[in-house]
Amino acid sequence: LPSFTIVNGPFGDYVHYPNDNKMYFSWYPVSRHGMIVNEDIPEEWFAIANGTIPPDLEVMQLQAHQAKFNELFPGIGGGGNFQFKAPHLVGGFILANGEKDVNHVDSAIHERADEPIVHQDGYFSISTQKFTSAPYHAYLLEKQFLEKDHI
């Protein structure tokens, strides 16, 4: 499969590295271990982000991702039996505004406080803020160019 990102309700990424015969696969909400609002980050989460993943969590995450991959791509591997080769689980943090999860339309997690386009010293920077915003922000930059004679 070529690399791609799916953004429609639940979302995820699949990246194929053909030169290394490796892949990356993430699917939300399967990948999310927890969500907190205005609380201290649990010490266990720091350990997970640093590579110390409890064995039961690793097994659960790998099985859940394997099942989701086969559900999304049933034709690969002969009828939904594709198996990850030597899977390796990693963890990290995603920080965002909001008190509700991404599946709530009114969640502030969908909003971004910063201006997405910064112009300084002749250079433009587009802040992705979240990867799903990148195409829209590129559109806004294009719109700025088309609406102005010069910048």
N, C-alpha and C positions, 0 to 999 in steps of 0.2 A: 504494500500500500504506500502511496505517497503521503507526505506529512500533511496534516490539516488540523484545524480547530473547529469544533462544533459549538455554536452558540444559539441555543433555542430552548429556553427553559433550563433544564440541567445542562451543564457544559463540560467540555473536556478537551484535551489535546492528545494527539498521537503524533509523534515525531519519529521518523525512520532515519537512521544513520547508516546508509548502505555501505559506506567505506569501512565502517567498524562492525557491520552486521549487528547493530544494536538498535534499540527502540526506547522511546519514552512514552508512557501512557498515564494519563491522569483523568479521572472522571469525578465531577462534583455532583452529588454530595458524598459519594463513596469515599473520596479522598479526605474529606473533612473529619478530623478526629474530635473536634469540639469547638464550641463558640462561647466566648465570654463577653460580657458587657460591663464596663467600668469595674473590673475586678483585676486583682493581681494575676499574672500568668502563672499557672501551676508549675512547680519545679519539674514535674515529670515532662512537661512540654519542652522545657529547655533541653532536657536530656535527649528527647526524641529529635529535636532540631539539630543536636550535635551528634546524632548517629547512634545513640543508645536506645534502641527500640525494644520494648518488651516482647518476648517471643510470641505470646498469644495475640498481641496487637499486629505483629508482622504477619502471622499466619492468616488472621482475619482479613487484613487489608489486601494481601496478595490474592486470597481466594475470591474476595469481593470484586477486585479489579479484573481477575481472570474471567469471572462469570459475566461481568458487564461487557468486557471486550467481546466475548463470544455471543452475547445478546445483540450487540451493535453490529457485529460483522459475522453473521452465521455462516457465510459461504467460505470463510477462510479456515483452512485446516480440516476440511471434510466434515461439514455438518455441525459446526460449532464446537469442534474439539481442538481448536488451536491451543497450544500450551506455550506459555512464556518459557524461554530458555534461560536458566540461571537468573531468575528475577532478583532484583535488589531494591529494597524499599528505603526511601529517604524522606525526611520530614523538614518542615519549616513553618514560618508564620506568614499569614496574610493579614495585614492591618487595614481596616476600613472604618468609615463612619457608619453609624446605624446601630439600631437595637434589635432589628429583625433580620432574619436570614434572607438570602438572595431570592428565595421563592416568593417573597412578599413584594408586590408591585410598589407599595408605598414605603418600602424600606429606604432609609437614607444611604444604604450601601450602594445604591444605584447612582447617587449624586457625587459630584466631585467639587470641592471648594475652589480649587485653583483655576486660573485661566489656562486653557489647554495649549495656547500658542504664545510663545515668548519670542520677541524680535529685539535683538540687541547687537550693536556693532556690525550690522549687515548679515547676521546669522539668524536663522529661525530654529527654534527647538519645539518639537511637538511632544508634550507630556502624554504618555499613554495612560497614566493614572490607573488604569486597569486595561488589560490587553483588549478587551471587547470594545473599548472606546477608541482605539487607534484609528480604525477606518473613518469614523465620524470626524475625528480631529484632523485627519488628512483632508477630508472634504472641506472643513472650515478653512484650512490654510489655502486650498485651491480657490475657494470662494473669495478670500481676501485678495488674492492675486488678480482674479478676474474683475473684481469690482474697483480696483484702484489702478491708476495709470502708472504709479510708481510707489515704492515703499521705502 
